[in-house]
């Protein structure tokens, strides 16, 4: 489990095409400190497994399903990525519960800078719109954010200077893809309500 509090802005150092998968090598001195084979690290919000670890880099295999459902397939050598290790048991939950299982992708539609923050408008797939509510939580490229406004096909988030400086959202421009993970609690509630209604009929 993750919290959506990005620990480090890493970098893709190699991409190897494996046919029905890809192997990424990524640099991240913070998240690789103490890392070992089999550990999980979230890359732009996608939970990946460490295959190899050497100094400040690690490799991870990404299967076709993940490449199809996320924006990881668009990464190239030099791409910057948000990195986060799983939260430790008993640690503070700084963001919200994040599984690292991407529900879909959106696209940066618009950026509106102001003196102390920036509003970013992001497209929202129709099948995810019901899970996104004003002042609710959403994960964008692995970053735990609060929804400012929720529309039928988009939502907006407000970014503070720290988020702009330390994550990929400070770099991305209109047209760029982002990974989206909706609040898991909303999905469980929907499932429970659907099961309850079905049993009552």
N, C-alpha and C positions, 0 to 999 in steps of 0.2 A: 504494500500500500504506500502511496505517496501523498503529499499534501499540496502540491502545486506551488511550492516555494522553491524557485530555481536556485540552485547552489552555484552554478557556474555557466558561463557562456563558452562553450567548447567549439571545436572545429573539426570538420571532416578532413582527414589526411589521406585517405585512400578509399576507393570504391571498386570492388571486384564483382563482376557479373558471373553468377553461378548457374545461369540458365533459368531455373524456376525460383531463384532466390538471389540475394545480393549479400556480400560481406562488406561491412563498413569498418574502417579503422578510424577511431576518433580520439582526439587529444582533449584531456581534461584532468589537470593535476590534482584538483580537489577531489573529484569523485573516484579517481583511481587510487587514492591513498588508502591502502589496506584492501583493495579489491582483489578478488580471486575468482577462479573459474566457477561459473554457475551463479554468480551474483547477478542481481537485477539492477539496471540503471535506466531511468527514463530519459529518452532522447526525443525532444520536441513533443513530450507527452506520451510517447510510445514506450511501453515497458519492454526492454531488450535484455537478453542474457549475455553476460560476459563469456566469450569463448577463449580469448587469450588476453593477457595483461602484461605489458612491458613498460617499465618506467611510468611515464605520464600518459600512455595511450592504451586503449583497449579495442578489441574487435568484437563485433556482434553480427550474427547472421539474421537476415530479415527475409522471411518467406514471402511468396507471391501474394498471399492473402493480405498481409500487412502492407505490402507495397501498393496494392490496389485500393485499400481502404484508408490510407493515410497519405501524407505529403512526403514521406521519406523517399519515395521513388524519384523525387525531383532534386534530391541532394546531390551535389557534386563536390569534388575536391575543393576545399576552401570555404564551403558553406559553414556558416555559424549555426550552432544548435544549442538549445537549452538542455542542461543536464541536471538531474536530481537523483540521489540515492534514495532507497526506501526509508520511510520513517522508522525509527527505533521504537520498540515497545516502551511505553511510558513517557515518550517524548511529547512535547507540546504540539498540538495540531494547529500549526500556524495558518494554513489555508483552509481547505476542506478535504473530504475524503476523495482521493483520486486513485483510480485503479490502474491507469496506464493502458486502458483499452479504448482506443479511439472509436468514436461512434460515427464519425464522418469528417468531411473537410468543408471549410468555408473559404472565402476569398476576401482579402482586404478590399473594401469598396471605397473608403474615404478616410482621410486623416484631417482633423481639425485642431491645429495647435492653439494653445492659449499661453498666458504668461507662466503658469505654474503646473499645468497638466496638459494632456492631449486626449481628445475624444477620437476613438477609432470605430468605424462602422464596418461590420463584417457580415457577409452573406450567411444565410442559415438554411440548410436543407429542409425541405417541407416536412420530412418524417421526424425531424428533431425539434421543430418549432414548439410543440406542445410541452416540452420539458424545460423550456427557457422562459423565465418570468422576471419581471422587473425586480431588482434588488436580490435576485437569486444568484447562485454560484454557477460558474461555467469554467472549464479548463480550455485555454487557447494555447496551442503549442506547449502544453505542459505547465502553463502559468495559471494559478488560481486567481480568477477575477470575478468582480461583482458586476452583474448586468445593470446598465443604466436604463436602457430602453429596449423593449422587446417587441418586434413587429412580426408579421406573418412570414417574412422571408429574410429578415436581418435582425441584428441586435447591435447595441453599442456598448463600449466599455470605456472607462476613464482611466488613463494611465498616469501615475505619478512619475517624477523625474527618475527615481531609483529604478523603476520597472523599465523605463525607456533606455536607461544607461546599461542595465545589466542583463537584458534579455533580447531575444530576436525581434520583439515587437518594436524596438527602437530602430531597427534596420529595415523592416519590411515595408513595401510600398503598395499602393493600389494595384490589384491584379495578382499579387502574391498569394499562394495558398497557405492555409493554416489548419492544423489538426484541432478537432473539437471533441471534447468529452463532456457530456451533460452530467448533471448531478445524479449519482446512482440512487439516491434516496427517492427521487421523483420516479424513476423507473420501477423501483420496488413497490411504491405506493400504487402506481398504475396497475401493476400485475396483481396485487392483492385485491384491489377494487374490482378488477375484471373477473377474478376467480370467485369473489363473493357474489357478484351479480349473476354469474353463470350458475352458481349453486342454488340461488334463490329462484331461478326460473323453472 
